[in-house]
Amino acid sequence: MNNTLNLENTARRTWLKSMGAGGLILAVGQTGNVFAQSAAAAKEVKYGGDGMPGGLVDDPLVFVSIDAAGVVSVVCHRSEMGQGVRTSFTMVVADELEADLKRVKVVQALGDEARYGNQNTDGSRSLRHSMEPLRRVGAAARAMLEAAAAARWSVPASEVQARTHELVHLPSGRKLGFGEVALAAATLPVPARASLKLKTPAQFRYIGKGNTPSIDGADIVRGRAVYGTDIRLDGMVYAVVARPPVMGGKLKRFDAAKALKVPGVLRVIELKSTPLPAAHNPLGGVAVVANNTWSAIKGREALELEWEDGPHASYDSDTYKATLEAAARQPAKALRNDGDVTAALAKATRRVQAEYYLPHLAHATMEPPVATVRIVDKHCEIWAPTQAPQGARDFVAKSLGLKPEQVTLNVTLLGGGFGRKSKFDFIAEAALVSQAMGGTAIKLQWTREDDIHHDYYHTVAVEHMESALDAKGKPIAWLHRSAAPSIGSTFALGVKMQNAGEMGMTAINVPFQIPNVRIETPEAEAHTRIGWFRSVYNIPHAFAVQSFVSELAAEAKRDPKDYLLELIGPARRIDPRTLSDQTNYGESPERYPIDTGRMARVVRLAAAGAKWGRKMPKGRGLGIAVAYSFMSYVATVIEVEVDAKGALRIIAVDSAVDCGPQVNPERIRSQLEGAVIMGLGLAKHGEITFKDGKVVQSNFNDHAMLRLNEAPREIRVHFAPADYSVAPGGVGEPGLPPIAPALCNAIFAATGQRIRRLPIGEQLSVA
């Protein structure tokens, strides 16, 4: 199917123009200040350097409009990559506005921090940061429409009520459509935050309901949805890039003669390498431009290239694993130190020690990085599947020597992101090639091999755990030493240690009732690009913590679920700042305390769903794990079967989630199901290895995804009751951390064999 993007209808027509003759426009941010104006005046809004009208600091700045025909437009300033954010945004606004969801459309925001504030789609925060602002803007618009209708009828506003896209005069039954009073409403004062009347949960029509279809679903299944790779422009040509195979390497020499003889190849362009750190910078290399992608790829294959590999040419995964193990076995910098772990361990008669290893992981999104760029009259226009549109826009402007206002970035749908597309190296590459081609429209496509070889990989880690048990098998000391390169190494030279925010992900903030706790991180130098990955450092930390809890339960001869619940202890709220004066979660600890009652509840929910405690046949076992991440709680129970030859079969997965408010339960369910499949695939197969500084894997033949025959027979998602009195939790990432430990704990229950090194691979093949 032809997915050609109609530029006249989407790229060059903004949502303001689509409002036609006039209507109501509202903007609101987290401070609660709502701004309104008519469509005619909307272009004149003055934005401060901090991105808010009048210079107010806010994140995000959300726009909602109602035109004269009554069509409600919601600007989505976050990127859609399957999590359903575009649908959820419209649901929240429509509910508070009392709009008919069928008459609400979503408009994807351009990359523009001055207008929309923070647009980064990461940290599972799209709805966490936007739910309350969206509710307030909907409630404000509702109040203004009701006031405008009351003025039209010369009746008290208290007698008018918005009901499903109409304003109803309750005593007489008279009605007006939203569009009939939208322009008049735009002239009225905006209600103060304190006067806004938000709905109660009992009044919700869309929020929390499970039958809302995806706003993009029909286009996706019919092949009409536009992803980054679907963009077509008149006169467009295509490019691929040969990049240095080792981080920090650069081009020594190249010969393009054979490449230029490949039919369809138009030009070969050298891209300058940038010095480390890698940050968002393109790696440099040689771009081949052609009439089609296939010719560009064949031209790249014909290049004669010689690389200077640089300081990381000796990077070897096996050697580095030993380096991390040595670091993890020595005392290191403590980021949390309760009691005296050293003394407690020295006096203990029962000690348990274990180490866990996790390799580098690649994002391997179904849609590899791609970007289309053209430059006309010193104006650069971009179409890209990006998680960070405002950052990409500014970075491209700097790379091209332009001002940010000379760059327009159109955000397409993302065929997966997981943090990879928060980087914008691939977008800058396309812009630089277009500039070298005199502004010609360029689509720069990464192949799967490019994607695997030049990712910002999830960190490699060795997690060293020690504990001392008392006579009853309860831990009296807990030592966790985590050796892993930091994402900070991608942004600054000399960063060799996880920061407090990274260690605050299921390491520092373990909420167990243990008197002596010490959390340490030694130095670990990065030898490749390290980036954000779905749930980030919760992956290695949760694998170690939750696997180790199971090991302690076995040592104490206790049921793992009961033992875990005893460690969590009674319901209480823990301010993360009391755990470490160096903890920085990037969120307000006063607003987001750790609630052990909620954590214990999801453990019980998952266990009940899996019928924990039932007698299991030989070779079958249940494993359990729980993790708190991005303000949500997820527990997972996995049932497995391992036959006499070591063949692993995953029978069922039960995941229980408590994310506080629930906007779109169907998307929550989908996110948890997706996390199960991704987590199982990573645990069984996920691994990136290095030899001589280069990535060994290349495509899905040697970097396997979970196959259909490996998938669980059944995935069951269990919801804790929605709680609208607490701050919203994330959903996109929290489902992933418990998967690997629950799986490995289940394998132990089935076989008695501990898996402490991922991926599992063939470790079960030998009895």
Secondary structure as UniProt FT lines:
FT   TURN            7..11
FT   TURN            15..16
FT   HELIX           17..19
FT   TURN            20..21
FT   STRAND          23..28
FT   TURN            30..31
FT   STRAND          34..38
FT   HELIX           39..42
FT   TURN            43..44
FT   TURN            49..50
FT   TURN            54..55
FT   STRAND          62..67
FT   TURN            68..69
FT   STRAND          72..76
FT   HELIX           85..97
FT   HELIX           101..103
FT   STRAND          104..108
FT   HELIX           113..116
FT   TURN            123..124
FT   HELIX           126..153
FT   HELIX           157..159
FT   STRAND          160..163
FT   TURN            164..165
FT   STRAND          166..169
FT   TURN            170..172
FT   STRAND          175..177
FT   HELIX           178..185
FT   TURN            186..187
FT   HELIX           193..195
FT   HELIX           201..203
FT   TURN            207..208
FT   TURN            215..216
FT   HELIX           217..221
FT   TURN            222..223
FT   HELIX           228..230
FT   TURN            234..235
FT   STRAND          237..242
FT   TURN            247..248
FT   STRAND          250..255
FT   HELIX           257..260
FT   TURN            263..264
FT   STRAND          265..271
FT   TURN            279..280
FT   STRAND          285..290
FT   HELIX           293..302
FT   STRAND          304..308
FT   HELIX           310..312
FT   TURN            313..314
FT   HELIX           317..328
FT   STRAND          333..338
FT   HELIX           341..347
FT   STRAND          350..358
FT   STRAND          360..361
FT   STRAND          370..376
FT   TURN            377..378
FT   STRAND          379..384
FT   HELIX           389..400
FT   HELIX           404..406
FT   STRAND          407..411
FT   TURN            418..419
FT   HELIX           420..422
FT   HELIX           425..436
FT   TURN            437..439
FT   STRAND          442..445
FT   HELIX           448..453
FT   STRAND          457..458
FT   STRAND          461..469
FT   TURN            471..472
FT   STRAND          475..483
FT   HELIX           487..490
FT   TURN            493..494
FT   HELIX           500..503
FT   TURN            504..509
FT   STRAND          516..521
FT   TURN            534..537
FT   HELIX           538..555
FT   TURN            556..557
FT   HELIX           560..568
FT   STRAND          573..574
FT   HELIX           576..578
FT   TURN            581..582
FT   TURN            589..591
FT   STRAND          594..595
FT   HELIX           596..609
FT   TURN            610..613
FT   TURN            618..619
FT   STRAND          620..629
FT   TURN            630..631
FT   STRAND          632..642
FT   TURN            644..645
FT   STRAND          648..658
FT   HELIX           665..685
FT   STRAND          690..691
FT   TURN            692..693
FT   STRAND          694..695
FT   TURN            700..702
FT   HELIX           708..710
FT   STRAND          714..719
FT   TURN            724..725
FT   TURN            732..735
FT   TURN            737..738
FT   HELIX           739..751
FT   TURN            761..764
//
